Amino acid sequence: MITRHSPAFVEQALVKVFSRGGRSVQAVADDINVNYHTLKNWMTRKVVADKNTPAVKEKRPQDWSAQEQLVALHETHGMAGETLSAWCREHGIFPHHLTEWQAAFCADKKSAPADSKALRSLKDDNERLQREVLRKDKALAEAAALLILQKKFRALWEDEVK
């Protein structure tokens, strides 16, 4: 005879087995009067189902995109006190994050710091180009000095030949 257990019973059994403390799975199976292998099968299905369910990852304030920040500012506009705090708790941020985002949106774009990677890349390129110009300037000065010496040497020999 096959015994069918209700989903509520299966869920209660899994809660009991996962919070069993120092007891074995066999002891929990005996306690709830279920076959050991049936209980292990339920546990395996629960673990597989949990792995297939996408984990809800809490979002840090740094992970919010500019568009999401703007939507949050729009939703909280006019809220104050307890309602603002409740909205912030619900979305996992603090009220000071909203004020920072508002200040960032209202700040003048010229005074806003540029992307640090791009800025560093431009600085490196600038330094490299300055070194290259300095090297070429020295090479040009050396070539000009050699040309002048060559002209003086020819002039000196022409004077002695005459």
N, C-alpha and C positions, 0 to 999 in steps of 0.2 A: 504494500500500500504506500502510495506517494503522499507525503504530507506537504501541503502548500502552506507557506507562511505569508502572512500579510506584509506588505512593504513597511508598515510601522513597526512590526515585530523585528524584521530584519534590521531596520535602522537602530532600534533599541539594543539589539544584540551586538551590532557593530560598535555602538557607543560603549557598551560594557566591555567588549574585548579590547578596544583601543585604549581604554582607561583602566586596564586590569591591574596596574601596579606590578607587584612581584609575582603574580599568579601566572600560571601557564595557560595557553590557549585551550588545552585539554580540560583544565579545571573549570574554565568559564563555560566550555561546551557542556560539560557534565552539569554545571549549575543551572543552565537554562534548558537542559534536556534536548540538546541538538547534537547531531552527529558531528564529530571533530572535522571531518573532511568537508561537510556542508558549510561549517563556519569558516574554514580556511578558503573555500571557494567564494563565499560572500566577501571575505576580506580582500581577496585578489581582485574581484570585480570592482570593489570600491576604490582600490588603489589605481586601477586602470582608468576608471571613470574620472577620478580626480586629476590624473595626468592629462587626460584629453580635454578637461575643462580649462580654458585659458585663465591663468591666474590674474586677479585684479591687482594691478600694481598701483600703489599710491603715487601720485604725481607730486614732485617737489616743486616749490615755487619757481625754481630756476628752469624747470622743464616746460613751463607754460610758454606757448608761442605768443608772438605779439598780437595775433588775432584773438586768441583765447583770453589774453589779458584785457584787450579792449572790450570783449563781450562781458567779462567779469566786472569791469568798471561800469559798463552800461547797466548791468543788472543791479549793481549795488548803489547806483547813483540815487541819492536822496535817503538812503538808509542810514540809520544812526543807532548807536547804543546796542541794545540787546538783539535787535533784528539783524544788524550788521554782523555781530559776533556769531549769531546762529548760522547765518549764511556762510561765514568763513569756516566755521567748524564743519559744516556739511561738505564743503569743498576742499578741506585740508589745508587752508592757508590762514594767515593771521591778518588782522586789519592793517598792520603796518606795511604788508606787502602791497595792498591796494594803493596806499598813499605813495609808496615808492614807484609803482607802475604809473600812477597818475602824473607824478613829477617827471618821470622819464618821457611820457607822451607829450607833456606840455613844455619840456625843455627845448631850447633852441637847438636845431640840428647841427649848427656850426660848432657849438660848444660841446656837443656829444662826442665822446671818445670814439675814434675809428676802430675798426676791427684790428685787434692787436697783431694777428698773424700777417695781415696785409701790410700794416704799418711797419712791422719788423722786416718784411720782405723788401719793401721800398727803401728802407734805411740801408739794408745790406747791399742792394743794387747801387744805391747812391755812393756808398763807400767804395765799392768795387770800381765804379766808373771814375771816381776821383783819383784812385790809385793808378788807373790806366792812363788818364790824362797826364798825371804827373810823370809817369814813366815815358810817355811819348814826348812830353815837353823836354825832358832831359836828353832823350835821343836826338831830338831836333837841334837842341843847343850844341850837342857834341858834333853833329854833322856840320853845322854852321861853323864851328871852330875849326874843324878839319879842312873845310873848304877855304877859309881865310888863310890858314897856314900853308895850304897848297899854293894859293895865289902868291903869297909872300915868298915862298921857296922858289917859284918860277921867276918871280921878279928879281930875286937875288942872283940866280944863275944867269939870267939874261944880261944883268949888269956886268957880271964877270966875263962873259963870253965876248962882249963888245970890246 
